[in-house]
């Protein structure tokens, strides 16, 4: 893979310019925490899935295993929330599982549209053909994310289905022709697709894709059982260089996922400086009705359940552990000089005991010297 710094072992300390920007960002971050305006609401509308992905954080199956919320139940939550917020400033995202296995997504989406809420989906693309896309558009869909984990052989192996690559690519091609949808492609980077990233980048550019998010796989759910899905520290460091290189080319906006403080890479691999917005700006309603923050959080950090709690009351009064992270300053974080910029990494990387599963800055430091 072509690197920006192939011969160097650079310091990960932020430059003076970055330090000044980080100081300003902390002021804005602290203000956002105080205000905790809900700007994104995920509805994990199902745990059913038509694939069997090796890296699934939710360990999804053909059947949900829990009773899914009906559209009426979900809209009841929305209607009780509406008096407290501006619907136009809250994006509702349907996720899963695979959201499109539900045939009533359009019903829910159209109801949201009529209430003034923008809405979108996260999909593996298996069911997103021309007819389904037209149906979603009639229901007022605003955003879409399609998962693509490499070229055909690797993608199909990771997703556990011989047609998964073809269907994902079909979905991307259809979205590239849709003028009224804000969409992106998301790729989970692992050792099997790492070397093909430059070629994959070019294929996306050739199709006209404008936004590409890249994640490293975190050890949660099914992915926790397979250490071979984890990048080496050097590969992880070089991934940041690859994202920087992509953005310098200016043909495609590449962004690393929202987790982890990244030292001198801050401001280069994401549009914004690092901040875990779970419980600050992001809320989730899980498949069983549990009220959580980011749906990537699979540990026991739930704050209530819509079957017996009011979402707004929970949002206002029960997310303190997300907004005051002083409890997380322990273990490796206790003496870390970057604590003020990081606050202990993303909540999805804290286990049931609150212990940190991985430190991205430590991985970068290790990778820079290998």
N, C-alpha and C positions, 0 to 999 in steps of 0.2 A: 504494500500500500504506500502511495506517495504521502510523505509527511512534510509539515512545515518546518520542523526542527529535527531532521534525521540524524544530525551529528551532535546535538547538544543535550545537556542534562540541566535544563533551566530551573532556577528557583521557582517555587510555587507561591512565593510571597507576592502580594499585589504590588503593583507599581504605585508611585505617589498619586498619579491621576486616578487609579482605581481605588486607592484608600479614601480619597476625597469623595468619590462617587459612592463608595460603600457607606461613608458617614452620612451622606444625604439620604441614602436608601434606608438606613436604620431609622431615621426620623419618620420617614413615610411608612415603614413597616410597623413601627410602634403605634402610629396614628391609625393604621388599618386595623390593628388588633383592638384598639380601644373602640373603634366604631363597629367592627365586625359586621360589615354589610354583606349579606348573603348575595352573591353574584352568580353562583352556579349551583344547581341542584341536580344531582344524579338520581335517577330512579333505576335501581337494579330490578328490572321488571320481570326477570326470569333467571333461573340458574340452568335452564335447559340449554343445550348446545348441540349443533349438528357436526361438530368436530371434536377431536380429542387431543388437545394441544399439550405437548410435553412441558411447556412452561406456564401453564395456566395457574394464575394466582388464586383462583376461586375453586379449583378442582371441580369444574362443571361436568355434568353428566347428561345423558339423553333425557332423563327426567329430573325435575327440580329437586325432589326430596322434601320440599316444603310447599305449603299452599301459597300460590302467588296471589298478590293483590289484584283485585279486579280494577278495571278502568274507573268504575264508579267510586271505589274506595280511594284510589289515587287522586281523582279530581276533588273528592271531598277534602283531602288534605290541602290541595291547592286553593280551594275556595276559602278555607279557614285561614290560610296564609295571606291571601291577597290583600285584605285590609291593612296589612302592616308594611307592605312593600310596594315598589313600582314594578309592575309586571314586565315592563319593557327593559328593565335593568337586571332581570334574572333569567339566565339561560338554563333551560331544563334539558338534560341529556338522558336518553334512554340507553341503558347498557345491560349487560348480562354477565354470564351466559351469552347467548346470541339474541339480541333484541328482536330481530326480524322473524324468529320462530313464532312470535306472537302475531296473530292475524289482526289484532285490534290495536296495533300501534298507531295506525292512521286515525282511528277513532279518538284515541287519547291526544294525538298531535293536533288534530283539527280543533278539538275542544280547547286545547291550550292556545292555539292561534286565535280563536275567537275571544279568548280572555286577555289577549295582548302579550302572551309569553312567546319569545323565540324558543325554538326547540330543535334538537338534533339527535343523532344516533351514533353509536360506535358499533361497527359491524366487521365480520370477517369476510363479507362479500358473497357468501355462498348463495344467498337468496335475493341478492340485489341485481335483478335483471331489468330490462327496459320497462316492462310493465309495472314492476314493483316500484321503481324509481318514479314513474309518472304518478302512481298512487300516492307516494309520499309527498311529491311536489303539490299535488292537489290538496293535501292536508296541511300545507304551509311549512314544510321542513326548511330549516335555516342553516344547519351545519351537519357535516358528516365526517367521520373518520374511518378509514379502511386500513386494516392490518395487512402488511406485506413483509414477510420474513425472509426474503431472498428470492433466488430464482427457483425454477420448478422443482427440481429434485429435493433441495433443502427445505423449501417451504412446505411441500407435501409431506416430507418426513416429520417436520416439526408439528404440523397440523393434523397429521394422522388421517389424511384423505387424499386419494389420487387426483381429485379434481379441484382441490382447494386453491392451488395457484391460478389455474385458468379462471376460476370464478372471481377470485380477488382482483385479478388483472382486468377482467371484464367490468367489474364495478368501478375500478379506477378510470378506465376508458370512458364509461358512461358519465361519470362525474366531471371528467375533463371537458365534456360537451355541455354541461349544465351551467348556465350563466347566473342562476339565482341561488346557488348554494355555496357557502363558505366551507371548504373541505381540505383535508390533509391526508397524508399517508403516514402511518406509524410503523416503525420497524424495531423489533426486539433484536438487539445485536448479541450474538453468541459466537463461539469458536467456529461453528459450521458455516456461518455466512460472513464472517469478519473479512476474509480476503476478497470477497466479491462486492464489497461496498462501493468501490469506485465505479465498477461496471453497472451496478444497480442505480447509482446516482445518475449516470449518463442515460440510462433507460428512462428514468423518471423525467429528466430534463427534456429528452426527445419527445415525450408525450405532452409536455407542457405543464407538468406538476410544479406548483409554486411553493408548497409548504411540506416539509418532511421532518417528522419528529423521530428521534432515535433514542431508544431506551437500552440500558443494560438490564439483564434479568436479575431480579432480587429474590433471595431464597425464601419464598413464601408459597404456600399451597403445593401444587404438584412439582413446582420448580425446586422446592427444598429437598426433594428426594434425588435430584440429579445434579451433582456438582460439576459435571462435564459441560453444563450450560453456562458456566461462569467464565467470563473473560479473565485472562491473566492480568496482573497489575500492569504489565507493559502494554498489553493490548488495550486496556482501559485508558491509559495515558494517551496512547496513539489515537484512540477514538476521538478524544477531545481535539487533537491536532487535525484530524480529518474533518471534523465539523467546522473548525476555524477555516481550514482551507476551502471548504465548500462555500462558506459565506464570503470569503474573499473573492471567489470567482464571480459571485453576484448573479448566478443563473437560477439559483434555488435557495430558498431560505431554509437552512437546516437548524434544528434546535435539539439540544439534549433535553431529556425528560426533566420534570420539575423537582427531582430529588437531589439533595446533596449540595453543600457549599464546596466550590471548586477552586478556591484560591485565585491565582492569576488568570484562570480561564473565565472568571466571572465577567459578564459583559460581552463576551465573545461567542459563547456557545448557546446563549439564550437571549431573548429580547430584553428580559428583565433580570435583575440580580436575584440570587436565591432567596426564597422564602417559602416555607411550608404553609400553604393557605388552607389546609384542612382545618375545619372548625373555626376559621377566621373569615373566609369568603366562600368556602365550599362545604356543602352539606349533602348527605345521601340518605335515601330511603332504600333499605336493603330488601331482598326478596321476601323475607318473613315479616316485614314491617318495621324492623329495627331502624332507629335513627342513629346515623353515624356521620362521619365527615367524608373524607375521600374514600371511594369504594375500593381502593387498593388496600385499605386497612382490613386485614383478615383476623386480627387479634381482638381481644375483648376490650375494646375502647368504645363500646356503644353507649349511648346516652339516654335511650328510651325506646319506645315503640309506639307507632302511630295508632295501634289498636287501643291504647289506653293513655297516651300522652299527646299533648298538643305540640306540633312541630315548632311553632313560633316560641312558645314558652320554653321548650327545651333549648332552642337556639339561643335564646337570651340568657338563660340561667344555668345551663349544665355543661358547657363546653370549656370550663375553666382550665382543665388540664391541657387543652390545645392552645390556649391564649396566654397562660402563664407557664412557661416551660422551665421554671427554676428547678422543678423536681428532677429534670433530666440531666442536670449538671452533676453527674456522678460517673463512676467508671472512667473510661478514657476521656470523657468530656470534662471531668472535674478540673483538670489543669490545662485544658486546651486553650492556646492563645487565640484561636479563631472562634471561640464560643460566641462572642457578641455578634458575629456575622452569620452564625450557623444555628444556634439555639438547639443543638442536639439532633440535627438531621430530620428527615420526614417521619411523621407519626407511623406510617406504614412499615417503618424499619425498627419499630420498638415492639418487643414481644409482650406477652401477657404480664410479665413482671416489670415492664418498662425498660428492660435492658436493650442496648443498641446492638443490632445485628451486623451492621457494616458501617464503616466510616469512609466516605468517598475521598476525602482529602488525604487520609492515610494511604488509600490505594494509589492515588496519584503520586504521592511522594515516593512510594515504593517503586512504582512503574517508571518514574523519571530517572531512576538510577540503575536500570537493568538493561 
